[in-house]
């Protein structure tokens, strides 16, 4: 029997600790092809390169383990892998991350890590995104490892519902367990810090704080992450609000 084939990508780049941890877990379970951005690409969501050629360089080519770096976005990486680099055998599972920093709440709409998972989903592939709530370059990912292995093994065995990918977030430090959650709705406040450069020119540095609409809502990812639990949020590409279609038809037609 063939070993499972994993496609791994991220938005931080190949040299970050998060993706290296994810690679180590995946290599215990199957063959791995990494297709990652050549430069840091956080916040690129599902952006794709349309105004320049996309190139890929192969860094490692060993039995069961291949690494490519791409001069494009996270979504470019998965798109190129599925259309060209892995066209002879598509992966059994797309894994993205482990991102340095949460992708909880509405961060999912900006996240390049989630952009990879959504691109895998668009190609009909089961996809899982992983993130840890630490931006540190030397973040400790070891508490995440048994949970990642368990989630990956279960998805390999049983699959995922059609059109659904998973957004998995881990708190820093001890992990109390897993919770299946919704996305904490809210908005960003104090999004930019105003600064002045030595020439007297104004510029703005992104920062921001996330304010939940209901911080007491026990169904959400941020509620449980704040309490030391890892969260798993099922996500899908279909952005249609099916429940209001009749209402909108009455309004406009």
Secondary structure, DSSP 8 states (H G I E B T S, - for coil): ---EEEEEE-SS-TTSHHHHHHHHHHHHHEEEEEEEESS--TT-TT----SS---EEEEEEETTEEEEEESS-HHHHHHHIIIIITTTS--SEEEEEEEES---GGGGGT-HHHHHHHHHHHTT--EEEEEES---TT---GGGHHHHHHHHHHHHHH---TTEEEEEEE-SS----EEE-B---EEEES-EEEEE-TTS-EEEEE--EEEES-TT-TTBHHHHHTTT-EEEEEEES----GGGHHHHHHHH-
